[in-house]
Amino acid sequence: MKRTLVVIALIVTTQLGLAQDSSAPRVIEITAKRFEFNPKQIILKRGEPVTIRLVSTDRAHGLFVKPLGVDLDADDGKPAQITITPDAAGTFPAICDHYCGSGHGNMKMTVIVE
């Protein structure tokens, strides 16, 4: 009887855990390093919450996407993140807004909201 209760408790706990995970926003990790973002393009869905996580591998970098309200600052070893729900479709430029050297002006990426 005790074994049956333990098995039932494990099944219920597992099912509840899966339900909670499926409702969490999708996480997109963007890596910043001199002088690039990886990936160079991300695709989001209008009305779907998403967490954007910025990780720097070498120094302070920023990720700025004005139309989506994204303004992240990440230092080497100190990631930053924001959860957004895009409400308009379109193609939006993303830039690094921390000067990081002579190639800084080429540090761009694209965010597409479908």
Legacy VTK file of the C-alpha trace (Angstrom):
# vtk DataFile Version 3.0
C-alpha trace
ASCII
DATASET POLYDATA
POINTS 114 float
0.000 0.000 0.000
2.802 2.437 0.918
4.614 1.665 -2.348
1.444 2.338 -4.326
1.002 5.705 -2.615
4.641 6.630 -3.291
4.273 5.722 -6.979
1.045 7.733 -7.267
2.693 10.703 -5.529
5.629 10.557 -7.955
3.325 10.429 -10.980
1.241 13.369 -9.764
4.364 15.402 -8.909
5.864 14.694 -12.329
2.651 15.628 -14.136
2.343 18.886 -12.196
5.969 19.741 -12.935
5.478 19.191 -16.664
2.374 21.368 -16.698
4.253 24.210 -15.008
7.210 23.959 -17.400
4.982 24.092 -20.481
3.459 27.403 -19.357
6.827 29.084 -18.832
7.932 31.511 -21.541
10.333 30.231 -24.168
13.897 31.365 -23.454
16.111 32.630 -26.270
19.758 33.066 -25.374
21.804 35.589 -27.311
25.571 35.595 -26.959
27.417 38.885 -27.392
31.126 39.185 -28.084
33.301 41.616 -29.980
31.810 42.426 -32.591
28.827 40.155 -33.068
25.634 38.688 -31.709
24.912 35.008 -32.039
22.402 34.255 -33.411
22.200 37.164 -35.844
18.428 36.793 -36.156
15.640 35.596 -33.873
11.996 34.966 -34.692
9.255 35.662 -32.152
5.501 35.186 -32.315
3.147 38.072 -31.730
1.283 37.615 -28.437
3.615 34.861 -27.175
5.691 35.660 -24.067
9.408 35.064 -24.508
12.400 35.571 -22.250
15.418 37.070 -23.979
18.661 36.313 -22.173
21.836 38.204 -23.084
25.180 36.618 -22.253
28.507 38.388 -22.817
31.691 36.398 -23.315
34.272 39.166 -23.133
33.138 42.580 -21.835
30.086 44.791 -21.279
27.602 44.660 -24.155
24.046 45.851 -24.565
21.046 44.691 -26.550
18.677 47.469 -27.549
15.460 46.935 -29.546
13.453 50.120 -29.061
10.114 49.043 -30.628
9.975 45.970 -28.371
11.100 47.717 -25.189
14.275 45.653 -24.910
17.233 47.373 -23.229
19.602 44.842 -21.678
23.099 45.313 -20.262
25.314 42.271 -19.719
28.845 42.153 -18.352
31.216 39.243 -18.846
29.883 36.531 -16.547
26.787 38.532 -15.559
23.911 37.765 -17.952
20.781 39.896 -18.172
17.277 38.947 -19.221
13.860 40.370 -19.901
10.495 38.759 -20.598
8.400 40.438 -23.270
5.204 39.734 -25.184
5.487 41.303 -28.644
2.208 42.921 -29.682
3.079 43.971 -33.233
4.442 42.024 -36.159
7.438 43.358 -38.043
11.178 43.294 -38.537
13.141 45.220 -35.928
16.829 46.132 -35.785
18.750 45.262 -32.637
22.033 46.926 -31.737
24.692 46.826 -29.071
24.461 50.105 -27.194
27.793 49.806 -25.334
30.848 50.933 -27.253
33.090 47.880 -27.468
35.791 48.901 -29.938
36.382 49.746 -33.576
33.907 47.141 -34.929
31.097 48.225 -32.610
29.043 49.763 -35.430
28.733 46.354 -37.106
27.307 44.705 -33.985
23.710 44.286 -35.120
21.051 41.637 -35.338
17.441 41.334 -36.482
14.332 40.472 -34.471
11.380 39.278 -36.528
7.926 39.129 -34.965
5.450 37.035 -36.962
LINES 1 115
114 0 1 2 3 4 5 6 7 8 9 10 11 12 13 14 15 16 17 18 19 20 21 22 23 24 25 26 27 28 29 30 31 32 33 34 35 36 37 38 39 40 41 42 43 44 45 46 47 48 49 50 51 52 53 54 55 56 57 58 59 60 61 62 63 64 65 66 67 68 69 70 71 72 73 74 75 76 77 78 79 80 81 82 83 84 85 86 87 88 89 90 91 92 93 94 95 96 97 98 99 100 101 102 103 104 105 106 107 108 109 110 111 112 113
